[in-house]
């Protein structure tokens, strides 16, 4: 991780020419470790299931990482998967997503466990992201958090062979066996 | 899980004669699945390290599950490890702890993931448990949560070969390798 006194902004971020991936949370530049194969496999399985839903419903767009989500100048993240509903697609521009997606999915990695489960949970709630999915490949657990007031509450959760359902994506449920 | 309308209380709980282990949260009777070997190995290792420190410094008592912790008639839990500091020995009864321990450790199981990370987090904060350690064996992550006002904040966290420290117990830190390193991979 680059250690620097300065507050990093989206502008600085664009000037980074390195091969590594970064995020900015609270103006702090955070490196994103390369994901594990297990992590990537789960993402692709998830993407497939979401895609199937999207083809039927035509409710908005799904984007797979790496996509920059610029929540503010000092909060730039690259979630694993994001969904933007049809009527809000204007926030998706050529260079990234400028604003809050309707749904974010993070597949938790051990090395970014706290960032995913604590920091981003607070961040996404603050920026009004209606639904946040936390996927734990090691534990085979999925938690669907939905915004109740200013905080996330667990709307749906399951492990191993269970099923979780979305509030934002109407009628969408996921059988955990499909992704793990 | 037993289904009934009436909230379960500590009294009802004592009358259960089954071999299974249960907890009561918000008056709901919740079964405790038998833990995995890996889970037990880690609980044992943590217990050893924590009790060694606490005994050396004569700070209090450390208990390993199964121990009933009666936070209220409607909240009865069996944490993996609890610490009761000397000044709170009045909570120690013959068969259980009546009141809030000073520190609780839960080694998270997939089947009780939400109970450990969400429900108990809220519960322990509500009952003023000063420090809550969450151990994730699969991820090899440990989080040390400390009470800031009414909520827990992450005081210390690490994964794999890192180190976490307690706020409550001065100079008690844990090298994760010592905890997860001993676990035999299946």
Interface residues (C-beta under 8 A of the other chain):
Chain A: X108 X110 X111 X113 X114 X117 X118 X136 X138 X139 X140 X141 X143 X154 X157 X159 X160
Chain B: X108 X110 X111 X113 X114 X117 X118 X136 X138 X139 X140 X141 X143 X154 X157 X159 X160
